[in-house]
Structure formats: structure tokens, C-alpha cells
Amino acid sequence: MKFIIRPRRAGKTTEAIRLAVAHNAIIVSGERHECYLIEQLAKQLGYRIQQPLTVDEFIHGHFYNRKGESFVIDNLELLLERPSKGLPIIAVTMSCYDECDAAA
């Protein structure tokens, strides 16, 4: 699993698009509007991607008929904050089982 940690407007979504193309992955992002913007950015960059999923679609498993092989989550904090109902998440821990790559 690769972690892309950068400031706002520093190319995280562009990198997410490139990874999605390289791995036939489905991008997961906030609301439908953000998914639309990701599709438009991919077109501007000359890439064809599958229609991104919203966080709610991902959480509720609405991807069963998609042909992706994996997921790329854009703005992970949106996925984590949704079920916390506005309470702040002060830290997260994760384990790597295969490949761990933190790209800052």
C-alpha cells in the first residue's frame, strides 16, 4: 500500500489517477462532485479511468458490478470522518502486509 502525503494542491489526486490507471483501480472520493472533478482531471491529463465511487458508495459496497482490481482512496480523511459523525480523529495506525511505501 502506498501513502501519498502532501499539502493541498500538491498533486495527490494526479498521482491517485496515475496509480488507478496503472493498477486498473477504482478511485474513491468524497461526494459526487469531487468524483466528477477527478474524471475531468483525468481527461485533461489524457487518461481514461473508471467512474470514481463516492465514499458512501464505497462504504455501502456499491461496487460489486465494477471491473476494478483494487481501489485508490483520494482524501482518506473524508472516508474516516464520515462514520465518526464530526468527532475528530486524532491519529490512525496501520499495518503493512505486502509493500509499504510512504511517499511524502
Secondary structure, 3 states (H helix, E strand, C coil): CEEECCCCCCCHHHHHHHHHHHHCEEEEECCHHHHHHHHHHHHHCCCCCCCCEEHHHHHCCCCCCCCCCEEEECCHHHHHHCCCCCCCCCCCCCCCCCCCEEEC
